[in-house]
């Protein structure tokens, strides 16, 4: 009976005739691209030589430490079973060796065929588009709240995402203003503008801080010509109890808040980075020895002197080869023989 059930399972999972391509997705795609609470058919399960373990593929995932996509290698073996079994996998970044991904899955591998089924329970870091490291640094004290908002957004929980993002902006508004002030000093500031930022940081209401700073935000930080602080405040102006704040509307606002915060973080970082590169270039040039030009001139002079000496040697060799010929030309003619 067990064999008959396995044959039925295989036929159902294959869902095809012999000429067609296997159904389902690869184990690698399942781990990289499928969200939690999803069951899929796998079509490329590969056993080791003993048949007791499955080969685990390397994954291409975002590494927060490396700030980019990197290859991750499994650190655990994966035993094969024809029954549903919970499995835990850990993957380590092959580039930095510090960043780790963990997966909790339910797996079932069929006998004698590369087919199976899998369900993803959870993964850490959470599934979904990765949050840029610069945005996380911008709101570092509320990093976890921001990530909670991102997870809610990915799952389509609009009210939850909006509430998390709103709390982050309200808690970290002074930190955001301080980062803007840092960028303003790079592009050009005055004592009056610096004092204006100090006064804005002391305001209790976000709206008053925005009003004070509306004319001093540099062009490099404007987003499509708009003040990023004004954009953030407008998204947060309505409370969750407003009848217009449906779950869908909250989701749209949450996405907008995240996008504006991300763009602001990128622009501030770009301005500061450009300034740091300029300072570094100036310091390198200032450390260049002043004798470098004379040294080059001395080298050119020595090269010219060597060339002159070589020419003299050539001329001397030519002079040594000519004496006999020249002596014959300069030898006095013999006197005529006297006639008797």
C-alpha positions as CSV (number, residue, x, y, z in Angstrom):
1,X,0.0,0.0,0.0
2,X,2.9,2.3,0.9
3,X,4.4,1.7,-2.5
4,X,1.2,2.4,-4.3
5,X,0.8,5.7,-2.4
6,X,4.3,6.7,-3.3
7,X,3.6,6.0,-7.0
8,X,0.4,8.1,-6.8
9,X,2.2,10.9,-5.1
10,X,5.0,10.8,-7.7
11,X,2.4,11.0,-10.5
12,X,0.5,13.8,-8.9
13,X,3.6,15.8,-8.2
14,X,5.1,15.3,-11.6
15,X,1.8,16.4,-13.2
16,X,3.2,15.7,-16.6
17,X,4.0,13.1,-19.2
18,X,7.5,11.9,-19.8
19,X,8.2,14.3,-22.6
20,X,7.4,17.4,-20.6
21,X,9.7,19.4,-18.2
22,X,9.5,18.7,-14.4
23,X,6.9,20.7,-12.5
24,X,7.6,22.8,-9.5
25,X,10.6,24.9,-8.6
26,X,14.2,24.4,-7.5
27,X,15.2,24.1,-3.9
28,X,17.4,27.2,-4.3
29,X,14.5,29.3,-5.6
30,X,12.3,28.0,-2.8
31,X,14.7,29.3,-0.1
32,X,15.6,32.6,-1.9
33,X,12.2,33.7,-3.3
34,X,9.3,32.0,-1.6
35,X,7.7,33.8,1.4
36,X,6.7,32.1,4.7
37,X,3.5,30.1,5.0
38,X,3.8,28.8,1.4
39,X,3.9,25.2,0.3
40,X,5.6,24.4,-3.0
41,X,6.6,21.4,-5.1
42,X,10.4,20.9,-5.5
43,X,11.9,19.4,-8.7
44,X,15.6,19.1,-8.2
45,X,16.3,17.4,-4.8
46,X,19.6,15.6,-5.1
47,X,20.7,12.9,-2.7
48,X,24.3,12.1,-1.7
49,X,25.9,8.8,-2.6
50,X,24.4,7.0,0.4
51,X,20.9,8.5,-0.3
52,X,20.5,9.5,3.3
53,X,21.2,13.2,2.9
54,X,20.1,15.9,0.4
55,X,22.6,18.3,-1.2
56,X,21.9,21.9,-0.1
57,X,22.6,24.6,-2.8
58,X,24.5,27.9,-2.2
59,X,22.1,30.9,-2.0
60,X,22.5,34.4,-3.3
61,X,21.2,36.7,-0.6
62,X,21.6,40.2,0.6
63,X,24.4,40.7,3.2
64,X,24.0,43.6,5.5
65,X,27.6,43.5,6.5
66,X,28.8,43.6,2.9
67,X,26.0,45.9,1.8
68,X,25.2,43.8,-1.3
69,X,24.2,40.5,-2.7
70,X,26.6,37.7,-1.7
71,X,26.8,33.9,-1.9
72,X,25.8,32.1,1.3
73,X,26.9,28.5,2.0
74,X,25.0,26.0,4.2
75,X,26.7,25.0,7.4
76,X,24.3,22.1,8.2
77,X,23.6,18.8,6.5
78,X,20.0,18.0,5.5
79,X,18.7,14.5,6.1
80,X,16.3,13.0,3.6
81,X,12.9,11.7,4.5
82,X,9.9,10.5,2.6
83,X,7.6,11.8,5.4
84,X,7.0,15.4,6.4
85,X,9.8,16.4,8.7
86,X,10.8,19.8,10.2
87,X,14.2,21.0,9.2
88,X,16.5,23.9,10.2
89,X,19.1,25.3,7.9
90,X,21.8,27.9,8.6
91,X,23.7,29.7,5.8
92,X,26.9,31.8,6.3
93,X,28.1,34.6,4.0
94,X,31.2,33.3,2.1
95,X,32.5,36.8,1.7
96,X,32.6,38.3,5.2
97,X,32.0,35.1,7.2
98,X,29.8,37.0,9.7
99,X,26.3,37.4,8.3
100,X,24.0,34.4,8.9
101,X,20.6,33.4,7.5
102,X,18.4,30.9,9.2
103,X,15.5,28.9,7.7
104,X,12.8,26.8,9.4
105,X,11.1,24.6,6.8
106,X,8.9,21.4,6.5
107,X,10.3,19.0,4.0
108,X,9.3,15.8,2.3
109,X,11.6,14.1,-0.3
110,X,10.2,11.4,-2.5
111,X,12.1,8.2,-3.1
112,X,14.0,7.5,-6.3
113,X,13.0,10.8,-8.0
114,X,14.3,14.4,-7.5
115,X,10.8,15.5,-6.4
116,X,9.5,16.6,-3.1
117,X,7.4,19.2,-1.2
118,X,8.4,21.9,1.1
119,X,6.8,24.6,3.3
120,X,8.7,27.6,4.7
121,X,7.7,28.4,8.3
122,X,10.1,31.4,8.8
123,X,13.5,32.9,8.1
124,X,15.8,35.3,9.8
125,X,16.4,37.9,8.6
126,X,12.8,38.2,7.6
127,X,11.8,37.5,4.0
128,X,11.3,40.4,1.7
129,X,13.3,43.2,0.0
130,X,16.2,44.2,2.2
131,X,16.2,47.5,4.0
132,X,19.3,49.6,2.9
133,X,22.0,49.9,5.6
134,X,22.1,53.7,5.2
135,X,18.4,53.9,6.2
136,X,19.0,51.7,9.2
137,X,21.9,53.9,10.3
138,X,19.7,57.0,9.9
139,X,17.2,55.7,12.5
140,X,19.6,53.4,14.4
141,X,18.0,53.7,17.9
142,X,14.7,52.5,16.4
143,X,16.2,50.0,13.9
144,X,14.0,47.2,15.2
145,X,10.8,49.2,14.9
146,X,11.7,50.1,11.3
147,X,12.3,46.4,10.5
148,X,8.9,45.5,12.1
149,X,7.3,48.1,9.9
150,X,9.0,46.6,6.9
151,X,7.8,43.2,7.7
152,X,4.3,44.4,8.2
153,X,4.5,46.2,4.8
154,X,5.7,43.1,3.0
155,X,2.8,41.1,4.4
156,X,0.3,43.8,3.3
157,X,-0.5,44.9,6.9
158,X,-1.0,48.6,6.1
159,X,-2.2,49.9,9.5
160,X,0.6,48.0,11.3
161,X,3.3,49.3,8.9
162,X,2.1,52.9,9.1
163,X,2.0,52.8,12.9
164,X,5.6,51.4,13.1
165,X,6.9,54.0,10.5
166,X,5.1,56.8,12.2
167,X,6.6,55.9,15.6
168,X,10.1,55.8,14.0
169,X,9.8,59.2,12.4
170,X,8.4,60.8,15.5
171,X,11.1,59.3,17.8
172,X,14.0,60.0,15.4
173,X,13.0,63.4,13.9
174,X,15.8,65.1,15.8
175,X,18.3,62.6,14.5
176,X,17.0,63.1,11.0
177,X,17.4,66.9,11.4
178,X,20.9,66.5,12.7
179,X,21.9,64.5,9.7
180,X,20.4,67.1,7.4
181,X,22.4,69.8,9.3
182,X,25.6,67.8,8.8
183,X,24.9,67.8,5.0
184,X,24.2,71.5,5.1
185,X,27.6,72.2,6.6
186,X,29.2,70.3,3.8
187,X,27.5,72.2,1.0
188,X,27.9,75.6,2.7
189,X,26.4,77.0,5.9
190,X,26.6,80.1,8.0
191,X,26.5,80.7,11.8
192,X,22.9,81.9,11.4
193,X,21.8,78.7,9.6
194,X,23.6,76.5,12.2
195,X,21.7,78.4,15.0
196,X,18.5,77.8,13.1
197,X,19.1,74.1,13.2
198,X,19.9,74.2,16.9
199,X,16.6,76.1,17.6
200,X,14.7,73.6,15.4
201,X,16.0,70.7,17.4
202,X,14.5,72.3,20.6
203,X,11.0,72.5,19.2
204,X,8.4,70.2,20.7
205,X,6.2,70.1,17.5
206,X,7.6,68.6,14.3
207,X,5.6,71.2,12.3
208,X,7.4,74.1,13.9
209,X,10.8,72.6,13.2
210,X,9.8,72.1,9.5
211,X,8.6,75.7,9.3
212,X,11.9,77.0,10.7
213,X,14.0,75.0,8.2
214,X,11.9,75.2,5.1
215,X,14.2,77.7,3.4
216,X,17.6,76.2,4.3
217,X,17.3,72.7,3.0
218,X,20.0,72.4,0.2
219,X,19.1,71.5,-3.3
220,X,21.1,68.3,-3.0
221,X,18.6,67.0,-0.4
222,X,15.4,67.9,-2.2
223,X,13.4,65.0,-3.5
224,X,11.9,65.9,-6.9
225,X,12.1,69.5,-5.7
226,X,10.3,68.8,-2.5
227,X,11.4,69.3,1.1
228,X,11.8,65.7,2.5
229,X,10.7,66.9,6.0
230,X,7.5,68.4,4.6
231,X,6.8,65.1,2.7
232,X,7.2,63.1,5.9
233,X,5.0,65.4,8.0
234,X,2.2,65.4,5.4
235,X,2.2,61.6,5.4
236,X,1.9,61.5,9.2
237,X,-0.6,64.3,9.6
238,X,-3.7,62.0,9.8
239,X,-4.3,59.8,12.8
240,X,-5.2,56.1,12.6
241,X,-8.7,56.8,13.8
242,X,-9.5,58.9,10.7
243,X,-12.2,57.2,8.6
244,X,-10.1,57.7,5.5
245,X,-7.2,55.7,7.0
246,X,-8.2,52.3,5.6
247,X,-5.7,49.5,5.6
248,X,-5.0,50.0,2.0
249,X,-4.5,53.7,2.4
250,X,-2.2,53.1,5.4
251,X,-0.2,50.7,3.3
252,X,0.3,53.3,0.6
253,X,1.3,55.9,3.1
254,X,3.7,53.5,4.8
255,X,5.4,52.7,1.5
256,X,5.7,56.4,0.8
257,X,7.3,57.1,4.2
258,X,9.8,54.3,3.7
259,X,10.7,55.5,0.2
260,X,11.2,59.1,1.3
261,X,13.3,58.1,4.3
262,X,15.4,55.8,2.1
263,X,16.0,58.5,-0.5
264,X,16.9,61.1,2.2
265,X,19.4,58.7,3.8
266,X,21.0,58.1,0.4
267,X,21.3,61.8,-0.4
268,X,22.7,62.7,3.0
269,X,25.3,59.9,2.7
270,X,26.2,61.0,-0.9
271,X,26.8,64.6,0.2
272,X,29.0,63.6,3.1
273,X,30.9,61.0,1.1
274,X,31.7,63.5,-1.6
275,X,33.0,65.9,1.0
276,X,35.1,63.2,2.6
277,X,36.6,62.2,-0.7
278,X,37.4,65.9,-1.5
279,X,39.1,66.3,1.9
280,X,41.1,63.1,1.4
281,X,42.3,64.3,-2.1
282,X,43.4,67.6,-0.7
283,X,45.3,66.0,2.1
284,X,47.1,63.7,-0.3
285,X,48.1,66.6,-2.5
286,X,49.3,68.6,0.6
287,X,51.5,65.7,1.7
288,X,53.2,65.5,-1.7
289,X,56.9,66.6,-1.2
290,X,57.6,70.0,-2.7
291,X,60.9,68.7,-4.0
292,X,59.2,66.5,-6.5
293,X,59.4,69.0,-9.3
294,X,63.1,69.8,-8.8
295,X,63.7,66.1,-8.6
296,X,62.1,65.6,-11.9
297,X,64.2,68.5,-13.3
298,X,67.4,67.0,-11.9
299,X,66.5,63.7,-13.5
300,X,66.0,65.4,-16.8
301,X,69.3,67.3,-16.4
302,X,71.1,64.1,-15.7
303,X,69.6,62.4,-18.7
304,X,70.6,65.4,-20.9
305,X,74.2,65.3,-19.5
306,X,74.5,61.6,-20.2
307,X,73.2,62.2,-23.8
308,X,75.9,64.9,-24.3
309,X,78.6,62.6,-23.0
310,X,77.5,59.9,-25.4
311,X,77.6,62.3,-28.3
312,X,81.1,63.3,-27.3
313,X,82.3,59.7,-27.2
314,X,80.8,59.1,-30.7
315,X,82.6,62.2,-32.0
316,X,85.9,61.0,-30.5
317,X,85.6,57.7,-32.2
318,X,85.1,59.4,-35.5
319,X,88.1,61.6,-35.0
320,X,90.3,58.5,-34.3
321,X,89.3,56.9,-37.5
322,X,90.2,60.0,-39.7
323,X,93.9,60.8,-38.9
324,X,95.6,58.8,-41.7
325,X,93.2,60.2,-44.4
326,X,93.6,63.7,-43.2
327,X,97.4,63.4,-42.9
328,X,97.6,62.4,-46.5
329,X,95.6,65.4,-47.6
330,X,97.8,67.8,-45.6
331,X,101.2,66.2,-46.5
332,X,103.5,68.7,-48.4
333,X,104.0,67.9,-52.1
334,X,107.5,66.6,-53.1
335,X,109.8,69.2,-54.6
336,X,110.3,68.9,-58.4
337,X,113.3,66.9,-59.6
338,X,116.0,69.4,-61.0
339,X,116.8,69.2,-64.7
340,X,120.5,69.1,-65.7
